[in-house]
Amino acid sequence: MMIRNEHGPGHYELRVEGHLDDHWVEWFERLELTRASDGTTAFYGPVADQAALHSLLNKVRDLGMVLISVRMITPPAGPDDGH
């Protein structure tokens, strides 16, 4: 397992069990929400830092949601990225 030594912003995906309603977007700091055909919901988008990531994970725990996975993702390239 490779551990990154970055404490700045990153893009993350948090996947939980079940299909959640759109109103949860507000609770999860406006991360994008998608429902998969396997019965899970993913929240993804920019997370300011490790403290913000832990805050999101605490919300999952406090709401009794079943956490399936957490992963750092590469954001899609924008028009100004030069890619």
Biopython code that builds the backbone (N, CA, C, O; Angstrom):
import numpy as np
from Bio.PDB.StructureBuilder import StructureBuilder

atoms = [
    (1, "MET", "N", (0.844, -1.164, 0.000)),
    (1, "MET", "CA", (0.000, 0.000, 0.000)),
    (1, "MET", "C", (0.897, 1.238, 0.000)),
    (1, "MET", "O", (1.830, 1.348, 0.795)),
    (2, "MET", "N", (0.593, 2.164, -0.910)),
    (2, "MET", "CA", (1.354, 3.402, -0.977)),
    (2, "MET", "C", (0.591, 4.495, -0.235)),
    (2, "MET", "O", (-0.595, 4.706, -0.490)),
    (3, "ILE", "N", (1.251, 5.179, 0.665)),
    (3, "ILE", "CA", (0.637, 6.253, 1.418)),
    (3, "ILE", "C", (1.182, 7.572, 0.890)),
    (3, "ILE", "O", (2.396, 7.771, 0.832)),
    (4, "ARG", "N", (0.291, 8.462, 0.511)),
    (4, "ARG", "CA", (0.695, 9.772, 0.008)),
    (4, "ARG", "C", (0.940, 10.700, 1.182)),
    (4, "ARG", "O", (0.207, 10.664, 2.171)),
    (5, "ASN", "N", (1.934, 11.503, 1.082)),
    (5, "ASN", "CA", (2.265, 12.435, 2.144)),
    (5, "ASN", "C", (1.796, 13.845, 1.789)),
    (5, "ASN", "O", (2.530, 14.817, 1.963)),
    (6, "GLU", "N", (0.561, 13.942, 1.290)),
    (6, "GLU", "CA", (0.003, 15.234, 0.943)),
    (6, "GLU", "C", (-1.085, 15.585, 1.946)),
    (6, "GLU", "O", (-1.863, 14.727, 2.362)),
    (7, "HIS", "N", (-1.130, 16.836, 2.323)),
    (7, "HIS", "CA", (-2.150, 17.269, 3.272)),
    (7, "HIS", "C", (-3.069, 18.310, 2.656)),
    (7, "HIS", "O", (-3.957, 18.836, 3.327)),
    (8, "GLY", "N", (-2.858, 18.606, 1.386)),
    (8, "GLY", "CA", (-3.655, 19.610, 0.700)),
    (8, "GLY", "C", (-4.895, 19.003, 0.079)),
    (8, "GLY", "O", (-5.266, 17.870, 0.385)),
    (9, "PRO", "N", (-5.542, 19.774, -0.809)),
    (9, "PRO", "CA", (-6.786, 19.322, -1.433)),
    (9, "PRO", "C", (-6.563, 18.131, -2.349)),
    (9, "PRO", "O", (-5.480, 17.943, -2.902)),
    (10, "GLY", "N", (-7.595, 17.344, -2.494)),
    (10, "GLY", "CA", (-7.590, 16.204, -3.397)),
    (10, "GLY", "C", (-9.018, 15.888, -3.782)),
    (10, "GLY", "O", (-9.957, 16.407, -3.178)),
    (11, "HIS", "N", (-9.189, 15.054, -4.769)),
    (11, "HIS", "CA", (-10.517, 14.603, -5.169)),
    (11, "HIS", "C", (-10.695, 13.185, -4.644)),
    (11, "HIS", "O", (-9.819, 12.335, -4.800)),
    (12, "TYR", "N", (-11.846, 12.945, -4.019)),
    (12, "TYR", "CA", (-12.107, 11.657, -3.398)),
    (12, "TYR", "C", (-13.455, 11.110, -3.829)),
    (12, "TYR", "O", (-14.354, 11.848, -4.231)),
    (13, "GLU", "N", (-13.567, 9.793, -3.731)),
    (13, "GLU", "CA", (-14.847, 9.113, -3.906)),
    (13, "GLU", "C", (-15.109, 8.315, -2.635)),
    (13, "GLU", "O", (-14.269, 7.522, -2.212)),
    (14, "LEU", "N", (-16.268, 8.524, -2.030)),
    (14, "LEU", "CA", (-16.728, 7.736, -0.892)),
    (14, "LEU", "C", (-17.924, 6.937, -1.372)),
    (14, "LEU", "O", (-18.895, 7.517, -1.856)),
    (15, "ARG", "N", (-17.875, 5.626, -1.248)),
    (15, "ARG", "CA", (-18.972, 4.768, -1.696)),
    (15, "ARG", "C", (-19.630, 4.141, -0.476)),
    (15, "ARG", "O", (-18.956, 3.589, 0.393)),
    (16, "VAL", "N", (-20.973, 4.235, -0.421)),
    (16, "VAL", "CA", (-21.740, 3.674, 0.685)),
    (16, "VAL", "C", (-22.794, 2.713, 0.156)),
    (16, "VAL", "O", (-23.172, 2.756, -1.015)),
    (17, "GLU", "N", (-23.250, 1.861, 1.033)),
    (17, "GLU", "CA", (-24.284, 0.888, 0.682)),
    (17, "GLU", "C", (-25.632, 1.584, 0.556)),
    (17, "GLU", "O", (-25.963, 2.468, 1.347)),
    (18, "GLY", "N", (-26.405, 1.179, -0.444)),
    (18, "GLY", "CA", (-27.752, 1.699, -0.623)),
    (18, "GLY", "C", (-27.813, 2.875, -1.582)),
    (18, "GLY", "O", (-26.804, 3.518, -1.870)),
    (19, "HIS", "N", (-29.014, 3.141, -2.068)),
    (19, "HIS", "CA", (-29.249, 4.301, -2.924)),
    (19, "HIS", "C", (-29.783, 5.430, -2.062)),
    (19, "HIS", "O", (-30.836, 5.294, -1.439)),
    (20, "LEU", "N", (-29.065, 6.543, -2.022)),
    (20, "LEU", "CA", (-29.446, 7.680, -1.199)),
    (20, "LEU", "C", (-30.147, 8.736, -2.040)),
    (20, "LEU", "O", (-29.891, 8.855, -3.238)),
    (21, "ASP", "N", (-31.032, 9.502, -1.408)),
    (21, "ASP", "CA", (-31.739, 10.589, -2.078)),
    (21, "ASP", "C", (-30.799, 11.770, -2.320)),
    (21, "ASP", "O", (-29.764, 11.905, -1.667)),
    (22, "ASP", "N", (-31.184, 12.618, -3.272)),
    (22, "ASP", "CA", (-30.376, 13.780, -3.633)),
    (22, "ASP", "C", (-30.184, 14.775, -2.490)),
    (22, "ASP", "O", (-29.211, 15.528, -2.494)),
    (23, "HIS", "N", (-31.087, 14.795, -1.517)),
    (23, "HIS", "CA", (-30.947, 15.776, -0.433)),
    (23, "HIS", "C", (-29.677, 15.568, 0.394)),
    (23, "HIS", "O", (-29.274, 16.473, 1.125)),
    (24, "TRP", "N", (-29.049, 14.420, 0.297)),
    (24, "TRP", "CA", (-27.813, 14.148, 1.041)),
    (24, "TRP", "C", (-26.633, 14.954, 0.506)),
    (24, "TRP", "O", (-25.616, 15.077, 1.188)),
    (25, "VAL", "N", (-26.749, 15.505, -0.704)),
    (25, "VAL", "CA", (-25.662, 16.301, -1.270)),
    (25, "VAL", "C", (-25.334, 17.482, -0.342)),
    (25, "VAL", "O", (-24.163, 17.794, -0.124)),
    (26, "GLU", "N", (-26.356, 18.125, 0.193)),
    (26, "GLU", "CA", (-26.133, 19.251, 1.118)),
    (26, "GLU", "C", (-25.359, 18.795, 2.357)),
    (26, "GLU", "O", (-24.449, 19.488, 2.813)),
    (27, "TRP", "N", (-25.714, 17.655, 2.889)),
    (27, "TRP", "CA", (-25.082, 17.136, 4.108)),
    (27, "TRP", "C", (-23.615, 16.796, 3.863)),
    (27, "TRP", "O", (-22.783, 16.935, 4.759)),
    (28, "PHE", "N", (-23.298, 16.346, 2.637)),
    (28, "PHE", "CA", (-21.941, 15.941, 2.296)),
    (28, "PHE", "C", (-21.192, 17.012, 1.508)),
    (28, "PHE", "O", (-20.470, 16.713, 0.556)),
    (29, "GLU", "N", (-21.377, 18.258, 1.917)),
    (29, "GLU", "CA", (-20.607, 19.395, 1.433)),
    (29, "GLU", "C", (-20.603, 19.524, -0.085)),
    (29, "GLU", "O", (-19.590, 19.854, -0.701)),
    (30, "ARG", "N", (-21.772, 19.252, -0.667)),
    (30, "ARG", "CA", (-21.996, 19.439, -2.099)),
    (30, "ARG", "C", (-21.126, 18.561, -3.000)),
    (30, "ARG", "O", (-20.862, 18.918, -4.148)),
    (31, "LEU", "N", (-20.687, 17.427, -2.489)),
    (31, "LEU", "CA", (-20.020, 16.466, -3.363)),
    (31, "LEU", "C", (-21.060, 15.921, -4.335)),
    (31, "LEU", "O", (-22.245, 15.863, -4.005)),
    (32, "GLU", "N", (-20.632, 15.523, -5.520)),
    (32, "GLU", "CA", (-21.573, 14.961, -6.485)),
    (32, "GLU", "C", (-21.988, 13.571, -6.022)),
    (32, "GLU", "O", (-21.202, 12.836, -5.426)),
    (33, "LEU", "N", (-23.224, 13.231, -6.306)),
    (33, "LEU", "CA", (-23.794, 11.957, -5.873)),
    (33, "LEU", "C", (-24.195, 11.158, -7.103)),
    (33, "LEU", "O", (-24.854, 11.681, -8.002)),
    (34, "THR", "N", (-23.796, 9.887, -7.141)),
    (34, "THR", "CA", (-24.236, 8.996, -8.211)),
    (34, "THR", "C", (-24.670, 7.677, -7.599)),
    (34, "THR", "O", (-24.085, 7.203, -6.625)),
    (35, "ARG", "N", (-25.701, 7.095, -8.185)),
    (35, "ARG", "CA", (-26.198, 5.789, -7.743)),
    (35, "ARG", "C", (-25.787, 4.743, -8.772)),
    (35, "ARG", "O", (-26.011, 4.915, -9.970)),
    (36, "ALA", "N", (-25.192, 3.674, -8.301)),
    (36, "ALA", "CA", (-24.725, 2.605, -9.191)),
    (36, "ALA", "C", (-25.750, 1.483, -9.258)),
    (36, "ALA", "O", (-26.584, 1.328, -8.366)),
    (37, "SER", "N", (-25.674, 0.711, -10.323)),
    (37, "SER", "CA", (-26.613, -0.397, -10.511)),
    (37, "SER", "C", (-26.414, -1.510, -9.482)),
    (37, "SER", "O", (-27.277, -2.374, -9.326)),
    (38, "ASP", "N", (-25.275, -1.491, -8.777)),
    (38, "ASP", "CA", (-25.020, -2.518, -7.756)),
    (38, "ASP", "C", (-25.654, -2.182, -6.405)),
    (38, "ASP", "O", (-25.429, -2.887, -5.421)),
    (39, "GLY", "N", (-26.455, -1.093, -6.353)),
    (39, "GLY", "CA", (-27.138, -0.741, -5.115)),
    (39, "GLY", "C", (-26.326, 0.134, -4.185)),
    (39, "GLY", "O", (-26.668, 0.266, -3.010)),
    (40, "THR", "N", (-25.253, 0.740, -4.685)),
    (40, "THR", "CA", (-24.437, 1.627, -3.862)),
    (40, "THR", "C", (-24.586, 3.067, -4.346)),
    (40, "THR", "O", (-25.067, 3.323, -5.450)),
    (41, "THR", "N", (-24.162, 3.997, -3.495)),
    (41, "THR", "CA", (-24.135, 5.412, -3.839)),
    (41, "THR", "C", (-22.711, 5.906, -3.648)),
    (41, "THR", "O", (-22.056, 5.563, -2.665)),
    (42, "ALA", "N", (-22.231, 6.717, -4.595)),
    (42, "ALA", "CA", (-20.901, 7.313, -4.485)),
    (42, "ALA", "C", (-21.037, 8.820, -4.378)),
    (42, "ALA", "O", (-21.815, 9.441, -5.102)),
    (43, "PHE", "N", (-20.269, 9.399, -3.466)),
    (43, "PHE", "CA", (-20.100, 10.835, -3.358)),
    (43, "PHE", "C", (-18.698, 11.119, -3.854)),
    (43, "PHE", "O", (-17.752, 10.459, -3.425)),
    (44, "TYR", "N", (-18.537, 12.090, -4.752)),
    (44, "TYR", "CA", (-17.195, 12.392, -5.215)),
    (44, "TYR", "C", (-17.024, 13.869, -5.522)),
    (44, "TYR", "O", (-17.977, 14.584, -5.833)),
    (45, "GLY", "N", (-15.766, 14.300, -5.422)),
    (45, "GLY", "CA", (-15.444, 15.685, -5.712)),
    (45, "GLY", "C", (-14.261, 16.141, -4.881)),
    (45, "GLY", "O", (-13.599, 15.335, -4.227)),
    (46, "PRO", "N", (-13.997, 17.451, -4.912)),
    (46, "PRO", "CA", (-12.843, 17.979, -4.183)),
    (46, "PRO", "C", (-13.078, 17.989, -2.679)),
    (46, "PRO", "O", (-14.169, 18.300, -2.201)),
    (47, "VAL", "N", (-12.025, 17.639, -1.948)),
    (47, "VAL", "CA", (-12.035, 17.679, -0.487)),
    (47, "VAL", "C", (-10.832, 18.529, -0.087)),
    (47, "VAL", "O", (-9.711, 18.269, -0.524)),
    (48, "ALA", "N", (-11.063, 19.535, 0.736)),
    (48, "ALA", "CA", (-10.048, 20.557, 1.034)),
    (48, "ALA", "C", (-8.746, 19.989, 1.598)),
    (48, "ALA", "O", (-7.659, 20.389, 1.181)),
    (49, "ASP", "N", (-8.857, 19.059, 2.547)),
    (49, "ASP", "CA", (-7.660, 18.524, 3.198)),
    (49, "ASP", "C", (-8.045, 17.274, 3.985)),
    (49, "ASP", "O", (-9.195, 16.837, 3.946)),
    (50, "GLN", "N", (-7.082, 16.708, 4.695)),
    (50, "GLN", "CA", (-7.334, 15.482, 5.448)),
    (50, "GLN", "C", (-8.366, 15.695, 6.551)),
    (50, "GLN", "O", (-9.151, 14.791, 6.837)),
    (51, "ALA", "N", (-8.379, 16.864, 7.172)),
    (51, "ALA", "CA", (-9.374, 17.140, 8.211)),
    (51, "ALA", "C", (-10.782, 17.104, 7.619)),
    (51, "ALA", "O", (-11.703, 16.573, 8.239)),
    (52, "ALA", "N", (-10.953, 17.669, 6.418)),
    (52, "ALA", "CA", (-12.264, 17.644, 5.756)),
    (52, "ALA", "C", (-12.655, 16.222, 5.374)),
    (52, "ALA", "O", (-13.826, 15.856, 5.470)),
    (53, "LEU", "N", (-11.692, 15.423, 4.946)),
    (53, "LEU", "CA", (-11.974, 14.029, 4.616)),
    (53, "LEU", "C", (-12.440, 13.272, 5.855)),
    (53, "LEU", "O", (-13.406, 12.511, 5.795)),
    (54, "HIS", "N", (-11.763, 13.477, 6.961)),
    (54, "HIS", "CA", (-12.170, 12.807, 8.204)),
    (54, "HIS", "C", (-13.551, 13.272, 8.657)),
    (54, "HIS", "O", (-14.315, 12.486, 9.217)),
    (55, "SER", "N", (-13.878, 14.537, 8.421)),
    (55, "SER", "CA", (-15.207, 15.040, 8.750)),
    (55, "SER", "C", (-16.275, 14.307, 7.936)),
    (55, "SER", "O", (-17.323, 13.941, 8.469)),
    (56, "LEU", "N", (-16.010, 14.095, 6.650)),
    (56, "LEU", "CA", (-16.949, 13.335, 5.813)),
    (56, "LEU", "C", (-17.104, 11.903, 6.306)),
    (56, "LEU", "O", (-18.215, 11.376, 6.360)),
    (57, "LEU", "N", (-15.991, 11.278, 6.663)),
    (57, "LEU", "CA", (-16.046, 9.900, 7.167)),
    (57, "LEU", "C", (-16.814, 9.838, 8.489)),
    (57, "LEU", "O", (-17.539, 8.876, 8.739)),
    (58, "ASN", "N", (-16.660, 10.853, 9.326)),
    (58, "ASN", "CA", (-17.421, 10.901, 10.584)),
    (58, "ASN", "C", (-18.916, 10.999, 10.316)),
    (58, "ASN", "O", (-19.713, 10.403, 11.040)),
    (59, "LYS", "N", (-19.307, 11.744, 9.286)),
    (59, "LYS", "CA", (-20.723, 11.847, 8.939)),
    (59, "LYS", "C", (-21.269, 10.491, 8.507)),
    (59, "LYS", "O", (-22.371, 10.109, 8.902)),
    (60, "VAL", "N", (-20.508, 9.769, 7.703)),
    (60, "VAL", "CA", (-20.928, 8.425, 7.286)),
    (60, "VAL", "C", (-21.145, 7.553, 8.519)),
    (60, "VAL", "O", (-22.156, 6.858, 8.625)),
    (61, "ARG", "N", (-20.202, 7.593, 9.439)),
    (61, "ARG", "CA", (-20.301, 6.800, 10.676)),
    (61, "ARG", "C", (-21.491, 7.232, 11.516)),
    (61, "ARG", "O", (-22.276, 6.395, 11.962)),
    (62, "ASP", "N", (-21.629, 8.541, 11.734)),
    (62, "ASP", "CA", (-22.684, 9.048, 12.599)),
    (62, "ASP", "C", (-24.082, 8.742, 12.065)),
    (62, "ASP", "O", (-25.024, 8.572, 12.840)),
    (63, "LEU", "N", (-24.213, 8.673, 10.736)),
    (63, "LEU", "CA", (-25.506, 8.364, 10.126)),
    (63, "LEU", "C", (-25.771, 6.865, 10.032)),
    (63, "LEU", "O", (-26.839, 6.446, 9.586)),
    (64, "GLY", "N", (-24.801, 6.061, 10.451)),
    (64, "GLY", "CA", (-24.970, 4.616, 10.422)),
    (64, "GLY", "C", (-24.905, 4.016, 9.026)),
    (64, "GLY", "O", (-25.381, 2.904, 8.802)),
    (65, "MET", "N", (-24.313, 4.755, 8.082)),
    (65, "MET", "CA", (-24.179, 4.239, 6.723)),
    (65, "MET", "C", (-23.076, 3.198, 6.678)),
    (65, "MET", "O", (-22.116, 3.265, 7.446)),
    (66, "VAL", "N", (-23.214, 2.242, 5.782)),
    (66, "VAL", "CA", (-22.180, 1.230, 5.595)),
    (66, "VAL", "C", (-21.204, 1.763, 4.553)),
    (66, "VAL", "O", (-21.564, 1.942, 3.389)),
    (67, "LEU", "N", (-19.965, 2.018, 4.975)),
    (67, "LEU", "CA", (-18.925, 2.523, 4.084)),
    (67, "LEU", "C", (-18.339, 1.360, 3.301)),
    (67, "LEU", "O", (-17.855, 0.390, 3.884)),
    (68, "ILE", "N", (-18.383, 1.462, 1.986)),
    (68, "ILE", "CA", (-17.835, 0.405, 1.125)),
    (68, "ILE", "C", (-16.382, 0.711, 0.775)),
    (68, "ILE", "O", (-15.520, -0.163, 0.863)),
    (69, "SER", "N", (-16.111, 1.968, 0.374)),
    (69, "SER", "CA", (-14.743, 2.315, -0.016)),
    (69, "SER", "C", (-14.521, 3.815, 0.038)),
    (69, "SER", "O", (-15.459, 4.611, -0.003)),
    (70, "VAL", "N", (-13.249, 4.172, 0.131)),
    (70, "VAL", "CA", (-12.787, 5.554, 0.025)),
    (70, "VAL", "C", (-11.567, 5.500, -0.874)),
    (70, "VAL", "O", (-10.656, 4.702, -0.652)),
    (71, "ARG", "N", (-11.551, 6.349, -1.888)),
    (71, "ARG", "CA", (-10.364, 6.366, -2.740)),
    (71, "ARG", "C", (-10.113, 7.763, -3.280)),
    (71, "ARG", "O", (-11.041, 8.531, -3.535)),
    (72, "MET", "N", (-8.833, 8.070, -3.447)),
    (72, "MET", "CA", (-8.450, 9.326, -4.073)),
    (72, "MET", "C", (-8.579, 9.123, -5.574)),
    (72, "MET", "O", (-8.120, 8.119, -6.119)),
    (73, "ILE", "N", (-9.205, 10.083, -6.232)),
    (73, "ILE", "CA", (-9.397, 9.980, -7.675)),
    (73, "ILE", "C", (-8.746, 11.178, -8.356)),
    (73, "ILE", "O", (-8.514, 12.215, -7.735)),
    (74, "THR", "N", (-8.462, 11.016, -9.623)),
    (74, "THR", "CA", (-7.912, 12.102, -10.412)),
    (74, "THR", "C", (-9.068, 12.895, -10.990)),
    (74, "THR", "O", (-9.938, 12.322, -11.646)),
    (75, "PRO", "N", (-9.098, 14.197, -10.762)),
    (75, "PRO", "CA", (-10.201, 14.982, -11.319)),
    (75, "PRO", "C", (-10.115, 15.021, -12.840)),
    (75, "PRO", "O", (-9.025, 14.903, -13.399)),
    (76, "PRO", "N", (-11.257, 15.185, -13.519)),
    (76, "PRO", "CA", (-11.214, 15.292, -14.973)),
    (76, "PRO", "C", (-10.431, 16.531, -15.391)),
    (76, "PRO", "O", (-10.502, 17.568, -14.732)),
    (77, "ALA", "N", (-9.690, 16.423, -16.478)),
    (77, "ALA", "CA", (-8.902, 17.538, -16.970)),
    (77, "ALA", "C", (-9.814, 18.641, -17.490)),
    (77, "ALA", "O", (-10.760, 18.377, -18.233)),
    (78, "GLY", "N", (-9.532, 19.852, -17.105)),
    (78, "GLY", "CA", (-10.294, 20.992, -17.569)),
    (78, "GLY", "C", (-9.639, 21.612, -18.791)),
    (78, "GLY", "O", (-8.540, 21.212, -19.175)),
    (79, "PRO", "N", (-10.302, 22.584, -19.406)),
    (79, "PRO", "CA", (-9.769, 23.189, -20.633)),
    (79, "PRO", "C", (-8.472, 23.962, -20.398)),
    (79, "PRO", "O", (-7.710, 24.167, -21.343)),
    (80, "ASP", "N", (-8.199, 24.398, -19.165)),
    (80, "ASP", "CA", (-6.992, 25.167, -18.879)),
    (80, "ASP", "C", (-5.842, 24.313, -18.366)),
    (80, "ASP", "O", (-4.789, 24.840, -18.008)),
    (81, "ASP", "N", (-6.036, 22.985, -18.329)),
    (81, "ASP", "CA", (-5.008, 22.094, -17.789)),
    (81, "ASP", "C", (-3.902, 21.793, -18.778)),
    (81, "ASP", "O", (-2.846, 21.297, -18.387)),
    (82, "GLY", "N", (-4.123, 22.084, -20.060)),
    (82, "GLY", "CA", (-3.089, 21.838, -21.059)),
    (82, "GLY", "C", (-2.907, 20.381, -21.393)),
    (82, "GLY", "O", (-1.862, 20.006, -21.924)),
    (83, "HIS", "N", (-3.900, 19.531, -21.100)),
    (83, "HIS", "CA", (-3.791, 18.099, -21.406)),
    (83, "HIS", "C", (-4.566, 17.755, -22.637)),
    (83, "HIS", "O", (-4.590, 16.595, -23.048)),
]
sb = StructureBuilder()
sb.init_structure("model")
sb.init_model(0)
sb.init_chain("A")
sb.init_seg("    ")
for serial, (resi, resn, name, xyz) in enumerate(atoms, 1):
    if name == "N":
        sb.init_residue(resn, " ", resi, " ")
    sb.init_atom(name, np.array(xyz, "f"), 0.0, 1.0, " ", f" {name:<3s}", serial, name[0])
structure = sb.get_structure()
